[in-house]
């Protein structure tokens, strides 16, 4: 069997990833931060994974938005190599303001063996959103690069206003509709989690929609009833792991006890099963 024919060839994996996006049967897609966490999540039964820009940045001691394109793509390639399930990459704003730079980032993502990638409309240089016309042009450039060739990537276009204090649902919906017209495959408005807002958003677009599972988000069953096609956790699992690490450290420093070994034993079981 050749690589192209195998179950883990880019063509097969990308097609599988596309087929997993079904409205009302949401794909649960958690976000590992290194190859080990990716292997654990795969072993638990998740059918697809996505990188987390904040989680990866944390592994090298930086805040979100402080890694380079080469670093992010190298990290994504490591995750792809570690697992057999489809992997989508959080590529922030595609590390470029101009359309040609965006397209180059997506071409490099395809070369890394990814099944998909995302593009934000947040401009880290200005601290605001790209104007809607410019944002749509960037999505169009990303879509053209993602869909080039026989094995297209699944492109997720993000309207990120809700994560940056720019909570205008009308503007978010207008952006998602523009991104749909520009050629995106999946739409994503992280920070939109109220049932009424999600219902409006889902009624306004026809593409699969991803929802970020924040603490106040509806449960999976309710999101399924609304017609959501994919649910991700962003940096949530990474931060949960860091929270457990901090709690264990504080216990040792402040109490001088070792109860951290109780949850640690469960971690040992998970890694033993995943890495065997």
C-alpha positions as CSV (number, residue, x, y, z in Angstrom):
1,X,0.0,0.0,0.0
2,X,1.4,3.4,-0.9
3,X,1.4,6.4,1.4
4,X,-1.3,8.0,-0.8
5,X,-3.5,5.0,-0.4
6,X,-2.9,4.6,3.3
7,X,-5.5,5.6,6.0
8,X,-3.2,8.3,7.2
9,X,-2.3,9.9,3.8
10,X,-3.0,13.7,3.6
11,X,-5.8,13.0,1.1
12,X,-7.6,10.5,3.2
13,X,-7.2,12.4,6.4
14,X,-8.4,15.7,4.9
15,X,-11.4,14.0,3.4
16,X,-12.2,12.3,6.7
17,X,-11.9,15.7,8.5
18,X,-14.3,17.3,6.1
19,X,-16.8,14.5,6.5
20,X,-16.8,14.8,10.3
21,X,-18.4,18.3,10.2
22,X,-22.1,17.4,10.5
23,X,-24.7,19.9,11.8
24,X,-26.4,18.6,15.0
25,X,-23.8,15.9,15.4
26,X,-20.9,18.1,16.6
27,X,-17.4,16.9,16.2
28,X,-15.7,17.2,19.6
29,X,-12.2,18.6,18.7
30,X,-10.0,19.2,21.7
31,X,-6.8,21.2,21.5
32,X,-3.5,19.5,22.6
33,X,-0.4,21.6,23.3
34,X,2.3,19.0,22.6
35,X,2.7,15.6,21.0
36,X,2.2,13.8,24.3
37,X,-1.1,15.5,25.1
38,X,-2.1,14.8,21.5
39,X,-1.5,11.1,21.9
40,X,-3.5,11.0,25.1
41,X,-6.5,12.8,23.6
42,X,-6.3,10.5,20.5
43,X,-6.2,7.4,22.8
44,X,-9.3,8.7,24.6
45,X,-11.2,8.4,21.4
46,X,-11.3,11.9,19.9
47,X,-11.7,11.8,16.2
48,X,-9.8,15.0,15.3
49,X,-7.5,17.5,17.1
50,X,-6.6,21.2,16.7
51,X,-3.5,23.0,18.0
52,X,-3.9,25.9,20.4
53,X,-1.8,29.0,19.8
54,X,-1.9,29.9,23.5
55,X,-1.2,26.4,24.7
56,X,1.8,26.1,22.4
57,X,3.1,29.5,23.3
58,X,2.9,28.4,27.0
59,X,5.1,25.4,26.4
60,X,7.9,27.7,25.4
61,X,7.2,30.2,28.2
62,X,5.4,32.9,26.2
63,X,2.0,34.5,26.0
64,X,-0.4,33.9,23.1
65,X,0.6,35.7,19.9
66,X,4.3,35.6,20.7
67,X,5.4,32.7,18.5
68,X,6.6,32.9,14.9
69,X,5.1,31.3,11.8
70,X,7.9,28.9,11.5
71,X,7.5,27.9,15.2
72,X,3.8,27.4,14.9
73,X,4.1,25.4,11.7
74,X,6.9,23.3,13.2
75,X,4.8,22.6,16.2
76,X,1.8,21.7,14.1
77,X,3.9,19.3,12.1
78,X,5.0,17.5,15.3
79,X,1.3,17.1,16.3
80,X,0.5,15.7,12.9
81,X,3.4,13.2,13.1
82,X,2.3,12.1,16.6
83,X,-1.3,11.0,15.8
84,X,-3.4,9.3,13.1
85,X,-6.4,11.5,13.4
86,X,-6.9,14.7,11.4
87,X,-5.2,17.8,12.9
88,X,-6.2,21.4,12.2
89,X,-3.9,24.3,13.1
90,X,-4.6,27.5,15.0
91,X,-2.6,29.8,12.8
92,X,-3.8,33.0,14.5
93,X,-4.0,35.8,11.8
94,X,-1.9,33.7,9.5
95,X,1.1,35.7,10.5
96,X,0.5,38.3,7.8
97,X,-1.6,41.4,7.2
98,X,-1.6,41.1,3.4
99,X,-3.3,38.5,1.3
100,X,-0.1,37.2,-0.3
101,X,1.4,36.5,3.1
102,X,-1.8,34.8,4.3
103,X,-1.8,32.5,1.2
104,X,1.9,31.6,1.8
105,X,1.1,30.6,5.4
106,X,-1.7,28.4,4.3
107,X,0.4,26.8,1.6
108,X,3.0,26.0,4.2
109,X,0.3,24.5,6.4
110,X,-0.7,22.2,3.6
111,X,2.9,21.1,3.2
112,X,3.0,20.3,7.0
113,X,0.4,17.6,6.5
114,X,-2.4,19.4,8.3
115,X,-6.0,18.5,7.6
116,X,-7.2,22.1,8.2
117,X,-6.2,25.5,9.5
118,X,-7.9,28.7,10.8
119,X,-7.5,32.4,10.1
120,X,-8.5,35.2,12.5
121,X,-9.8,38.6,11.6
122,X,-7.9,40.1,14.6
123,X,-5.0,42.4,13.8
124,X,-2.4,42.0,16.5
125,X,-0.5,45.0,15.3
126,X,-3.4,47.4,15.9
127,X,-5.3,45.6,18.6
128,X,-8.5,45.7,16.6
129,X,-10.2,43.8,13.9
130,X,-9.3,44.1,10.2
131,X,-12.0,46.0,8.4
132,X,-14.6,43.6,7.1
133,X,-13.6,44.0,3.4
134,X,-9.9,43.4,4.2
135,X,-10.8,40.5,6.4
136,X,-12.9,38.9,3.6
137,X,-10.0,39.4,1.1
138,X,-7.7,37.7,3.5
139,X,-10.1,34.8,3.9
140,X,-10.4,34.6,0.1
141,X,-6.6,34.4,-0.3
142,X,-6.5,31.7,2.4
143,X,-9.3,29.7,0.8
144,X,-7.6,29.8,-2.6
145,X,-4.4,28.4,-1.1
146,X,-6.3,25.9,1.0
147,X,-8.3,24.5,-1.9
148,X,-5.5,24.4,-4.4
149,X,-4.6,20.9,-5.7
150,X,-6.5,17.6,-5.3
151,X,-6.4,17.5,-1.5
152,X,-8.0,20.7,-0.1
153,X,-7.5,21.8,3.5
154,X,-10.6,22.6,5.6
155,X,-10.4,26.3,6.2
156,X,-12.0,27.8,9.3
157,X,-12.6,31.5,9.2
158,X,-12.9,33.2,12.6
159,X,-14.7,36.4,13.6
160,X,-12.8,37.2,16.8
161,X,-14.5,40.3,18.1
162,X,-16.1,38.5,21.0
163,X,-12.7,37.5,22.4
164,X,-11.4,41.1,22.4
165,X,-14.1,43.1,23.9
166,X,-15.7,44.0,20.5
167,X,-19.1,42.3,21.2
168,X,-21.3,43.2,18.3
169,X,-23.3,40.3,17.1
170,X,-24.6,42.0,14.0
171,X,-21.0,42.8,13.0
172,X,-19.9,39.2,13.8
173,X,-22.7,37.7,11.7
174,X,-21.9,40.1,8.8
175,X,-18.3,39.0,9.0
176,X,-19.1,35.3,9.0
177,X,-21.4,35.8,6.0
178,X,-18.6,37.6,4.2
179,X,-16.2,34.8,5.0
180,X,-18.7,32.2,3.7
181,X,-18.9,34.1,0.5
182,X,-15.1,34.3,0.3
183,X,-14.7,30.5,0.3
184,X,-14.3,29.4,3.9
185,X,-15.4,25.8,4.8
186,X,-16.2,26.3,8.5
187,X,-17.2,29.4,10.5
188,X,-16.2,30.3,14.0
189,X,-17.0,33.1,16.4
190,X,-15.2,32.4,19.6
191,X,-16.9,34.1,22.5
192,X,-20.4,33.8,21.2
193,X,-22.0,31.3,23.5
194,X,-25.5,32.5,24.6
195,X,-28.2,30.2,23.1
196,X,-30.1,33.1,21.6
197,X,-27.0,34.5,19.9
198,X,-25.9,31.1,18.6
199,X,-29.4,30.5,17.2
200,X,-29.2,33.9,15.3
201,X,-25.8,33.1,14.1
202,X,-26.6,29.6,12.9
203,X,-29.8,30.8,11.1
204,X,-27.7,33.4,9.3
205,X,-25.1,31.1,7.7
206,X,-25.2,27.8,5.8
207,X,-21.7,26.5,6.5
208,X,-20.7,24.3,9.5
209,X,-20.2,26.3,12.7
210,X,-17.6,25.7,15.4
211,X,-18.3,26.8,19.0
212,X,-15.7,27.4,21.6
213,X,-16.6,25.5,24.8
214,X,-16.2,28.3,27.4
215,X,-17.4,27.8,30.9
216,X,-20.7,29.4,30.2
217,X,-21.4,27.7,26.9
218,X,-24.4,25.3,26.5
219,X,-23.7,21.6,27.1
220,X,-22.8,19.5,24.1
221,X,-26.3,18.1,23.8
222,X,-27.8,21.6,23.6
223,X,-25.3,22.7,21.0
224,X,-26.2,19.7,19.0
225,X,-29.9,20.6,19.1
226,X,-29.0,24.1,17.9
227,X,-27.2,22.6,14.9
228,X,-23.6,23.2,15.8
229,X,-21.2,21.0,13.8
230,X,-18.0,21.3,15.8
231,X,-16.9,22.1,19.4
232,X,-13.4,23.0,20.4
233,X,-11.8,24.0,23.8
234,X,-9.1,26.4,22.8
235,X,-6.5,26.7,25.5
236,X,-8.9,25.2,28.1
237,X,-7.3,21.8,28.5
238,X,-3.8,23.3,28.6
239,X,-4.8,25.8,31.2
240,X,-6.5,23.0,33.2
241,X,-3.2,21.1,33.2
242,X,-1.3,24.2,34.3
243,X,-3.9,24.8,37.0
244,X,-3.3,21.2,38.3
245,X,0.5,21.8,38.1
246,X,0.2,25.1,40.1
247,X,-2.1,23.4,42.7
248,X,0.4,20.6,43.2
249,X,3.2,23.0,43.6
250,X,1.3,25.1,46.1
251,X,0.4,22.0,48.1
252,X,4.1,21.0,48.3
253,X,5.2,24.5,49.2
254,X,2.5,25.5,51.6
255,X,1.3,22.2,53.1
256,X,4.2,19.9,52.7
257,X,1.8,17.1,51.6
258,X,1.6,14.9,48.6
259,X,-2.1,14.5,47.7
260,X,-1.2,15.6,44.1
261,X,-0.4,11.9,43.6
262,X,-4.1,11.0,43.6
263,X,-4.9,12.8,40.3
264,X,-1.3,12.1,39.1
265,X,-2.0,8.3,39.2
266,X,-4.8,8.9,36.7
267,X,-2.4,10.8,34.5
268,X,0.0,7.9,34.7
269,X,-2.7,5.5,33.6
270,X,-3.7,7.8,30.7
271,X,-0.1,8.2,29.4
272,X,0.7,4.5,29.8
273,X,-2.3,3.7,27.7
274,X,-1.5,6.4,25.1
275,X,2.2,5.8,24.7
276,X,2.2,2.0,24.8
